[in-house]
Amino acid sequence: MELVSIQQQLSLTGKVRARAPLRLGFAGGGTDVSPYSDEFGGYVLNATIDKYAYATLIPRKKGLRFHAADIGVVWEGEASEGVPLQRGVELHIGVYNRVVRDYLGGKPVPLELITHSEAPPGSGLGSSSTMVVALLQAFVEFFALPLGEYEIAQLAYSIEREDLGFAGGKQDQYAATFGGFNFMEFYHDRVIVNPLRVNPANIAELESSLVLFYTGVSRESANIIKEQTQHVVQRDASRIQALHDVKAQSVRMKEAVLRADWEKFATSLRSGWEAKKRMASSISNTTIDQVYDAAIAAGALGGKVSGAGGGGFMMFIVDPTRRPEVIRALEKFTGQTMTATFVEHGAHAWRVA
């Protein structure tokens, strides 16, 4: 983009706001992480929910201001081609630097970025990657960048994994960008997003059966992912088989959702969780096991941790008539119980006068 075009954009009144939905990972999480996905191919079933990451882009006359409102971090400085990373606003800077370098001709632009998320970092709902997508979507709208859904998701992945060096897989970026129920395939050279045409009645039944529990522990997924990666590199047969089993459950669960076979869905959820715990040593712990056992004893049909593991959100499936019993059982633990609604749309942005 030419400098004159940038100036024209900055001269526009108003600002741009964007949001991207967080996701629940039902099955296959971890198989989207390299090198497993590169060698064996990964399958993931996920769906986006009515909790979002928000980003607001505001033009300025001079300088930069990055504000992570939910954690209270503010950084201000000069607009430059390569802004040094600052703790708390790494995502803001990573997106800004890449967009300036690759799409604005290396011309730094003065602006303000304000973000907040409806889920904390480490929640297991893909909050960091979803925020990167929301930030990118704001830039795409403001500067009319020629990027489609696959390109936004891949760019978000590249910024987070390559530019910032954060460990993780690919499903979060694609879920946030595309939205809805998706069966995703991950290979060394491509990602395929298969949107599922789930009957509205099936979605309503699944929503009615869902209980989320936030453990209050914001876990550090990087160590879990590092351990999982080492197991694949070292050819640990039992750990690799666990990933194979998790991958297989994603296929079974996809079929269960499409056919409204909730018994099969619950069975796959339970089997997937048992397999997931074999992928790395710190995926579960005493607290998670106690919460899980209490939910099952109260009537939950199955459950798992959403995300890499170690904490964050847990999700349970229960007969809707017994959901109050499960919620009461979970309220005995330190944490927060909630429900969620599934959403079809992915990331989008709009101009604010």
N, C-alpha and C positions, 0 to 999 in steps of 0.2 A: 504494500500500500504506500502511495506517495505521501510525502510530508504534507502537501496542501490538503490532501484528503483527510489526514489526521486532524489538521487544524479545523477543517470544516466540521468534523465530528465533535470536537471539543467545544466548538462554538454553539452547538445545539443546546437549547435550554432543557432543563430537566435532568433526570438521572435514569439509570437502568437498574431494575431489580430482577433477580433470578432465584429460582428454587429448584432443588432436585430431591426426589424422594429417597428415603432410606429403605432398606430391604431386609426381608427375612430369608435366611438361607435354609431351605428345607432339607436338601440332601446334596452330596457331592462336594461340599466345601473342602478345600485343600487339594483337590485334584486339578484346580485351576492354577496351581503354583508350579513354576518351573523349578527343577527339571522334570518333575513327573509329567506335567502336561505336554512337554516337548517330546518325551519319549513314548508315552503310552496314550496320550490324549486324555483330556478331562471332561467330565459331564457334571453340570450343576443345575439344580432346580431351585429357583428363587422367585420371590414376588415382592413388589414394592408396596409399602404401607403409608398411611396418612401421617407420617412424621417426616420433616424436611430439614435440609440444610439451605440456608438463605445467604445470598450475596448481593450487596448493593454497590454499584459503581457510580461515583459522582465525579464529574470533571472539576479540575481546579486550575487556577491561574499559574500556580507554581508549586513545586514540591510534591512529595508523596505522603499519604497518611494511610496506614494499614491498621485496622481495628478489629480484633477478635472479641466481639462484645460479650460472648458468653463466658469467656475466661478472663475478661478484663485486661487484655494486653493491647497496648497502643504503641505504634512505632511511627516516627516521622523523620523524613530525610529528603535529600535531593533526588530528583528524578535522574536516573542514570541507566545505561544500557544493561549493566549487570549489578543489581543491588545485592549486597552481601546478606546472607541468611541471618535472620534474627529470631531468637527463641520465641515461640508463641504465635508467630505470623509467618512461619516457613511456607505454608501453603499459598498465602497471598503473594509472597515474593517469588516462589517457584513459578506460579502461573504468570505473573507479571513479566518476569525475565524471559520466559519462553515465548510469550506472545510478542513482546517487543523485538526479540531476536528474529523470530521466524515469520512474523506477519506484519510488522510495522517498520520493516527496513532498518532495524537497529536504532530507531529514533525514540528516545525516552519520552514519555508523555506524563504530564502532571495529572494525578487523579487520587481519589480516595476510595478505598475498598473497606466495607464494613460487613462482617459476617456473624452469623450465629447459627447454631444447630439445635434441633429439638431432641437430640440424644448426645450424651457426652462422648468424648474420645475414648476408645477402648470399650464401647458398648457392645460390640459384636454385630452392629447393624450397618457396618460399612460407613461410618460417619466421616472419617477423614477423606476417603476417596469420593464420597458423595459431595463433600465440600469443594473438592477440586473441580468436579463436574459443574457445580453451581457457579463457581468463579469463572470457569471457561465459558459457560453459557452467557454470562453477563458480558464478557468481552466480545463474544460472537454477535450478540445483539447490538452492542454499542458501536462496534466498528464494522458491522456487516461482513464478518469474516466468512469465507466460502467453505464452511465445514459442515458435513453431514453427521448423522448419529454415530456411525462406526468411527469416523475420524475424530470426533470429540472424545469418545470413550478411549480410543487408542492413545490420543494425545494426553489425556488425563493419566493413563497408566504410565506413559513414558515420563511425564513430569514427576510423578510420585516415586516411581521405582528407579529411574535413571538419574534425573536431575537432583532429587532430594535424597535418594538412597534409602527410602523406606521399604522395608520388606513386605511382601504380600503377594496376593494373586491378582486375577483380572476380573473376577465376577462383579465386584462392587462398582467399578466404573461403568460397566455395560448395563448393569441393572439400573443405576441412577439415570443413565442417559436414555435408555429405551422405555423403562417403566413396564408395569404389568406383570403377568405370569410368564416366565420364560424358561425354556430348557436350553441351556447354553453348552456349546462344544468348544473346547480349547485345544489348539494344536500349536506346534512350534512356529508355524507361519501364518496362522489365521485364527479368527474367532467367528463362530457362527451362532447367531442369536435366533432361536426358533420361538416366536411368540405362540403361546397356547390359547386356543379358543375355548376358554372354560365357561361352561354354562353359568349364567348369573345365579341360578339356584344353588349350584355347587359352591360358588364363591360365598354366598350368604351362609351356607351350612358350615363352611370352613371358618368363616369369621365368628360364627356363633360358638364354635368349638375351641377357639383359640384363647389361651391365657399366656400372657407374658409376665415374666418376673425379672426385675432388674436387681441384681445382687448387691448393687452399691459398690462393687469392686470394679474399678476401671483397669482392665488387664492390659499388659504389654504383650501384644501379639507377636512382636518381632522375634522374641526368643523361642516361642513355640514354632513359628515358621522356620526359623533357622535350624532347629532340631529336626523338624520334618524333612527339610531339604538335605541335611547331612545323612539321614537314613537312606534316602534315595541314592545319593552320590556313593555311599558306602555299600550299596546293594544289600541292605538289610532285608532279607526275604520276608520276614514276618510283618515288618512295617509297610513294605510295598504291597503285600497282600491286603493289609488293612485299607490302604488307599483304593485298591481294586474293589474291595467290598463296599466301601463308601460310594464309589462310582456306580456300582451295580444297583445300589439302592435308589439312586437318583432316577434311573430308568423305571424301576418298579413304582416309585412314588408318582412319577409323571403319569403313568397309566392309571394309577388309583385316582388321581385328581380328575382326570378327564372322564373316568367312568363312575365317579362318585362312590368308589369302593372304600369307605372310611375304615373298615376293618383292616384292609390291606395297607392303607395309608398309615395307620397307627403301628402296624407290624413293621413296616419299612422304617418308620421313625425310630422305633426301639432298636431295630437291628443296625440302622445307620449310626446311632449314638454309641452302641457297643463297639462297632468297628472304628468309629472316630477316636474313641479313647485309646485304641491301640496304636494310633498314628504317632503319638508323642507322649512323653511321661507327664507333662504338666497341663494337659487338656482338661482333666478333671482334678478335683481335690476334695477334701473332707466336707467342706461347706456345700459344694455343688452336689455331692452325693447325698447329703442329708436333705437338701431341698428337693432333689429328684425323688428320693424315696418317700418323702412326705406327700408329694403331689400324687404319686402313684397309689399310695395307701388311701388317699382321699377320693380316688376315682379317675385320675388321669390315665389315659390309654397309652400315652407315650410322650416322650419329651427329649430335648437336647439343648445344648448351648448353641446360640446363634453366633457364628464367627469362629475365630481360631480356637477359642476355649480359654479356660483359666478364670473366667469371670464374665462380667457384662450381663447381657440379657439371656435368660433361659426361656424357651417356649415349650408349651404343653398343649396337647390335644386331648379334649375331654368331651364326653356326651354333654351337650348343652344343658340338659336338665340337672347335671351334677357340677356344673361350673361353679356355682356359689360355694359348694363344699371344698373344692380345690382352692379357691381364692382364700377361704377362711384358713385352710391349712398353711398356705404360703404366708399369710399375714403374721404368723408366729415367728417368722424369721426377719432379720434386719434386711430391708430392701423395699421395693415398691412393686405392687401388682397392678397390671393394666391390661386393657384389651387394645385391638387395633382394627382398622378397616383397610382393605386392599384398594389400591388405586391403579388405574390403567395408564395414566400419563407418566411420561418421563420428565426430564429436565426441560424447563422453558423459562423464557425471560420476557419482560415487558417494560415499556417506557413509563416513567412517572413524571407528571408535569411538575 
